[in-house]
Structures are given as structure tokens and as C-alpha cells.
Amino acid sequence: MPQGESEMINQELLEILRCPACVRNGPNAGLLDFIKETWLVCRDCARKYPIRDDIPVMLIEEGDKYVNTPVEQLSVPA
């Protein structure tokens, strides 16, 4: 496993996970980027999903809370 990569968030999981708000738009919609070792950020809508205790919280409502927060300002999820 590459340095800095969470045990739960590996490349295989990133290939499967999609933003629940965007996934219905097509097979390549809702792709996520692993950011700051504790966030998944949607490439399409910019929703940000926290990873808590190595578990991605993939609820649209959770992503909505951080949609307007710039990636640079994301801190470790509470």
C-alpha cells in the first residue's frame, strides 16, 4: 500500500465508489479523488465526503455540508 494511503481507501475502492448525487448521470460520472487522507471529493459536483474511522461517509447530505468549502480549507473530519 502506498505511503499515506488509508487502509480502507485504496485504488480498487476508488474505482468502485462514486458520488451518490452524480452516479445516475452515467458510468463515468461521480468519480472521486482521495484528498488529505480523510476526504473523497467528487470531480463533477465538488461535494466532499469525509472519511471517519476509515469509513467513507457517502451520504448526499454529508457531501452537501462541505460543497462550498475549498479543498485547501478542509480539516480532519470530526
Backbone as a ProteinNet text record, in pm:
[ID]
protein_1_A
[PRIMARY]
MPQGESEMINQELLEILRCPACVRNGPNAGLLDFIKETWLVCRDCARKYPIRDDIPVMLIEEGDKYVNTPVEQLSVPA
[TERTIARY]
85.1	0	89.3	64.8	147.7	143.2	252.2	260.1	151.3	88.5	-14.3	-151.9	-164.9	-294.4	-366.1	-488.4	-565.8	-585.8	-593.1	-613.6	-740.5	-846.5	-973.9	-978.2	-905.4	-917.5	-798.3	-815.5	-710.7	-763.2	-681.2	-717.9	-839.3	-847.6	-962.4	-1093.1	-1091.3	-1211.8	-1246.9	-1148.2	-1174.7	-1235.9	-1200.6	-1256.9	-1403.4	-1443.4	-1581.7	-1670.7	-1620.7	-1701.6	-1733.1	-1853.4	-1896.4	-1978.7	-1981.2	-2064.7	-2211	-2285	-2424	-2514.1	-2475	-2554.7	-2533.7	-2419.2	-2385.3	-2387.2	-2382.5	-2365.3	-2475.5	-2593.5	-2704.9	-2685.7	-2585.8	-2562.3	-2479.6	-2437.2	-2361.8	-2251.5	-2192	-2091.9	-1963.6	-1927.4	-1805.7	-1835.2	-1960.3	-1998.6	-1971.8	-1941.9	-1924.8	-1792.8	-1691	-1558.8	-1507.2	-1435.7	-1389.1	-1237.4	-1186.7	-1043.4	-1022.3	-916.4	-878.4	-790.4	-840.1	-774	-741.6	-621.8	-578.5	-598.5	-597.3	-608.4	-737.8	-831.2	-955.6	-1079.2	-1064.9	-1178.1	-1185.7	-1308.1	-1333.1	-1406.7	-1352.8	-1408.1	-1456	-1582.3	-1641	-1585.7	-1542.2	-1488.7	-1597.9	-1723	-1832	-1901.9	-1939.3	-2021.3	-1947.7	-1826.8	-1742.3	-1792.3	-1889.1	-1926.2	-1805.6	-1792.9	-1679.9	-1732.9	-1688.9	-1735.1	-1623.9	-1650.9	-1546.9	-1524.7	-1405.7	-1373.2	-1350.6	-1436.4	-1427.1	-1399.2	-1296.6	-1257.8	-1241.8	-1177.1	-1151.4	-1277.2	-1390.5	-1516.1	-1563.3	-1574.5	-1626.9	-1775.1	-1809.7	-1949	-2009.4	-2069.8	-2116.3	-2264.9	-2305.3	-2442.6	-2445.1	-2541.2	-2550.6	-2556.7	-2633.6	-2646.9	-2512.1	-2427	-2294.1	-2207.6	-2212.3	-2137.8	-2183.7	-2314.8	-2370.8	-2311.9	-2278	-2226.8	-2097.1	-2018.8	-1885.3	-1870.8	-1979.2	-1970.6	-1907	-1929	-1874.5	-1741.4	-1689.9	-1561.8	-1449.3	-1356.2	-1242.2	-1159.9	-1106	-1026.1	-915.4	-852.4	-743	-787	-916.3	-966.7	-1023	-1024	-1075.1	-982.2	-1041	-962.7	-1000	-940	-971.7	-1116.6	-1199.2	-1340.5	-1357.8	-1457.8	-1488.2	-1559.1
-118.3	0	124.3	219.9	339.9	418.7	486.9	568.6	675.4	694.6	797.4	753.1	629.9	582.5	512.6	548.9	487.3	340.2	260.4	116.9	89.5	166.7	144.4	204.9	310.7	380.5	344.4	242.6	206.2	230.5	207.8	237.6	156.7	30.4	-52.2	5	50.4	109.1	239.6	321.9	447.7	423.1	313.9	282.1	240.8	191.7	146	257.9	331.8	436.5	550.2	602.4	717.5	809	934.9	1031.4	989.6	969.1	925.7	1028.6	1154.7	1258.6	1259.6	1210.7	1221.1	1088.6	978.3	847.9	817	867.5	840.7	907.9	996.6	1069.1	990.9	870.2	789.3	710.7	617.6	527.6	596.2	708.3	779.2	903.4	919.3	1034.9	1006.7	1109.8	1098	1039.5	1047.6	997.8	1078.7	1011.5	1074	1080.2	1186.3	1199.8	1188.3	1118.1	1099.6	1217.5	1300.4	1425.6	1427.4	1471.4	1493.3	1371.8	1255.2	1127.9	1111	1206.3	1196	1244.4	1269.2	1319.7	1252.4	1236.2	1197.5	1313.8	1365.7	1484.3	1447.3	1479.5	1449.4	1544.5	1488.2	1568.5	1646.2	1600.7	1664.2	1775.4	1746.5	1843.2	1910.3	1865.8	1920.2	1888.7	1796	1753.6	1684.6	1699.9	1642.6	1548.8	1424	1321.6	1287.4	1301.5	1272.7	1122.6	1087.9	950	951	878.9	874.1	730.8	711.8	578	482.1	529.2	452.1	413.4	480	450.9	576.7	570.7	686.3	708.8	831.7	866.3	918.9	829.1	860.1	896.6	988.3	1038.2	1174.3	1194.5	1321.6	1438.6	1421.6	1528.1	1563.5	1463.3	1487	1563.1	1523.4	1592.6	1736	1758.6	1893.2	1990.1	1940	2026.5	2096.3	2030.9	2080.7	2123.5	2124.5	2151.1	2287.2	2386	2519.5	2545.3	2444.2	2458.3	2425.1	2517	2487.9	2373	2290.9	2175.4	2217.2	2331.5	2378.8	2404.2	2429.3	2461.2	2341.2	2224.2	2104.3	2063.3	2033.7	1985	1839.7	1780.1	1642.2	1637.3	1547.2	1539.4	1506.8	1568.4	1543.1	1410.5
0	0	0	-88.8	-95.4	35.2	64.9	185.9	184.3	301.7	314.1	269.3	220	173.2	286.8	314.3	420.2	390.2	494.6	477.6	398.9	423.2	355.8	215.9	193.1	66.1	-22.3	-101.6	-195.9	-336.9	-434.2	-573.1	-618.1	-577.3	-616.2	-562.7	-438.6	-380.5	-450.3	-481	-552.1	-689.5	-753	-884	-874.5	-757.5	-738.3	-685.6	-587.1	-523.7	-620.6	-609	-688.1	-598.9	-633.4	-563.3	-582.1	-472.7	-486.9	-554.8	-554	-619.7	-771.1	-818.3	-960.2	-1035.4	-965.3	-1029	-1131.3	-1110.4	-1202.8	-1338.9	-1350.7	-1475.8	-1576.9	-1541.1	-1636.4	-1569.7	-1643.3	-1584.7	-1539.4	-1597	-1556.2	-1473.8	-1432.7	-1352.2	-1205.2	-1131.5	-988.2	-943.1	-1028.7	-988.6	-870.8	-781.8	-658.4	-652.8	-591.9	-565.3	-415.2	-377.1	-237.8	-198.1	-104.6	-68.5	81.5	113	251.8	341.4	284.6	357	435.3	426.4	502.5	426.8	297.8	219.8	83.6	33.5	-104.5	-168.1	-276.9	-341.2	-481.4	-510.9	-641.3	-747.1	-856.6	-967.7	-1039.7	-1031.3	-1105.4	-1026.6	-902.3	-828.3	-713	-682.7	-575.3	-435.5	-422.1	-287.6	-226.4	-95.1	-22.9	84.9	76.5	169.6	267.1	398.1	496.4	512.4	556.1	591.5	741.5	813.2	959.4	1002.3	1079.8	1126.6	1009	902.8	780.4	704	731.1	661.1	589.2	454.7	381.1	414.3	447.2	476.5	346.3	270.2	134.7	131.5	216.9	218.5	149.9	61.4	-11.2	87.2	194.1	293.9	355.3	374.3	430.6	329.6	203	98.4	79.3	97.7	84.3	186.7	305.3	411.6	370.8	283.4	250.5	104.1	28.8	-114.6	-144.3	-59	-83.2	-12.4	55.8	125.4	28.2	7.2	-79.9	-22.8	-109.3	-67.8	27.7	1.6	86	229.5	250.6	384.5	457.6	396.5	462.4	575.6	688.6	801.9	827.8	926.5	960.5	1007.5	948.8	986.8	1134.2	1194.4	1337.2	1352.3
[MASK]
++++++++++++++++++++++++++++++++++++++++++++++++++++++++++++++++++++++++++++++

